[in-house]
Amino acid sequence: MEADAASEGPVSGELVSVAHALSLPAESYGNDPDIEMAWAMRAMQHAEVYYKLISSVDPQFLKLTRVDDQIYSEFRKHFEKLRIDVLDPEELKSQSAKEKWRPFCLKFDGVIEDFNYGTLLRLDCAQGYTEENTIFAPRIQFFAIEIARNREGHNKAVYSSMQDKEGEKKADKGGVKESKTGESKEGEKEKADKEKE
C-alpha cells in the first residue's frame, strides 16, 4: 500500500508541473519538445472526448459553449459559403485564409477561454480523428466549425453510425434490433402482417 502511495507522489507532482508549464505564456518557450508533446497530448484528449460526445448524443442538441448562438451567427456571417462537411485545409491555413479568420477569432478573445488554444479538427466530419483526417486549429475555429456541423446536421452521420453499431451489437447478443422509426424489426413485421389481413 505504501509503495502505491509513494509511486503516486511523483506522478501527481509531474502533472502539477505540466499544468504549470502549460499555463505560462508561449513566448517563454522556444520549441521545447516536452511542451509541444504536452500540448499535443492535451489536444488529443480533447478530440477523444469530443468524438465520444458526438457519437453518443445527437449532435444537433449539443451546446459546446455558453455563446454557441453568437459563435454560429458570426461564423456564418463571415464564412457563409464555407463548406464544412469536408474542409479544404487551404480554406483554413493559407495566408489569405488566415487573414480572413484572424478578425473572426479575435472577436472571441475574452469571450471564450483559451480561444486561440490549439485543438484538433477533423477535415471530413463523417470520419474520426486520424492522421490523414486531422489538422491543428485554434479553439475558436474548432468551436465555430463544429457548432455549425452540429446545427446543420453534418455530424449526424457519426452519431447515426454509432447508433447502428450499438443496434447490431444488441441484435448479435440476442436483443431485438430497432429500426430508424424506433420500432423493433419484429414489431414492424407484425404491423405489416396485420395490415395485410
N, C-alpha and C positions, 0 to 999 in steps of 0.2 A: 504494500500500500504506500509506504514511504517513497519507494522508487518511482511510483507513478506520480506522486505529488512533486517530486524533485524534477522529473522529466518535463512536467507541465510548466514549471517556472521559466526556463529559457524560451520555450515556445511563446508563452504569454509575453515575455519581455521582447521577443523578436517582433511580435505583432504590434506592440506599442511603438517600437522603434520604426517599423514600416509605416504605421499610421502617421507618426510624427513626420517622417520623411516626405510622405505624400501630401502633407498639409503645407509644406514650405513652398514658396514661390518657385516657379520653374527656372527663373533666372539664376537661382542659387546652385544650379547643377549644370554641368556640361552635358555630355551624352553618357551619363552614368548607366552602364548596362544593368546594374541591380535595380535602379529606379525604373528604368524602362520595363524590366521584367515585372516589377510590382504593378505598374500601370497596366501592362498587358493582362496580367492575371485578374486584376480588378475588372477590366473591361470584359474579359471572357466570362467571369462570374455574372456580371450584369446581363450579358447576352443569354446565358443559360437560363437565368431566372425569367427574363422576358419571354423567351421561346416557350418555356413551360407554361407561362401565364396565358399566352395566346393559343396554346394547344388545349388548355383545359377550360377556358372561359370564352364564350362567344365574344370575339374582339369588338364587335360593334357596341358592346355595353361597357367596355373598359374606359376608365378615366386614368390617364397616366400622370397628370399634374392637376393642380388646383386651377390652372389657367388654360386648360385644353381648348376652350372656345376661342380665346384670344390667339393662341398659337395657330389654330387651324385657320381662322379668318385672315390673319396676317400672312400666313403661308400661301393660301390660295389667292390672296390679293397680289402678292409679289411673284408667285410661281404658278399662275393659273393653268398654264398648258404643260407643266412638267409631268411627264409620265412617271408614275410612282410604282406601278406593279413590277416593272423591270427597269431598274435605274441604269442610266448610262453614266459611268464614272466621270466622264468629261463634263457632265452637267453639274457635277459637284466639286471637282478638283482642278479643272483648267483655270488658268489665270482669269479669264473673263467670267467664269462661273464664281470664282472666289470673290470677285468684285461685286457681283450681284448678291451673294449670300452674306457678305460682311455686314451691310447695314441691317439686314433682317436679324442676324444673330445678335448684334449689339443692342437691339431693342429689348432683348431679354436679359441683359446684364442687370443684376439686382432683382430680377423677377423670378428667374429660375436659378436655383442654387447650382453652382458649378456649370453654368450654361455652356462654357467652352471646354468642359472636361471631355477627354477622348472616349468615345464609345465605338462599338462595332455595329455596323449597319449592313443588313442583307441587301444584295443587289436585286435578286429575284425573290419577291415575297412569298412565292409558292414553295420555296426551298428553305432548308435550315441554314445554320451557320457552318459553312465550310470555308476552307482557304480560298477557293475559287469564287465563292459567292459572298465574300465579306470585304468591306472596306472600313477604314478608320474614319470617323466623322465626329464633329463636335456634338455634344449632348443635345443642344437645341435643334440641330439639324436632324438628329435621330428622332427627337420628340415630334418635330413638325411632320416628317415623312411617315412615321409610324402612326401618329394620330390620324393623318389623312388616310393611310391604308386601312385603318380600323373603321373609320367613318364611311369610307367609300366602298367597303366590302372586300377589299383585296386580300386581307389577312384571313378571311373566312375559309379559304382553301386549307390553311394549316389546321384550323380548328376542325373542319369537316373531316379531313383526312384522319386526324387522331380519333375522332368520334367513331368513324367507320372501323378503325383498327380495334377500338375498345369493343364495338359490337361484335366483330369477328372473334375476338378472344372469348367473349361471353358465349357465343354460339359454339365455339370449339370445346368449351367446358361444359356443355350440355344446357346452357341457358338458351333463351329464346331471343333471336336477333330481331331488333326493331328496324322498321323501315324508316325512310325520311319523314313519313307522316306521323311517326311516333307509335304506330300500332305494330304489334308483333306480326311476323310473317304468317303465323298460324291464324291470328285474328283477321288479317286481310283475306286469307283463303276462305275462312268460314263465312265472312261477309259476302264474298263473291258467290259462294255456293248457295247462300240464302236468296240472293238476288236472282239467281237462275231459276229458282223454284217458283 
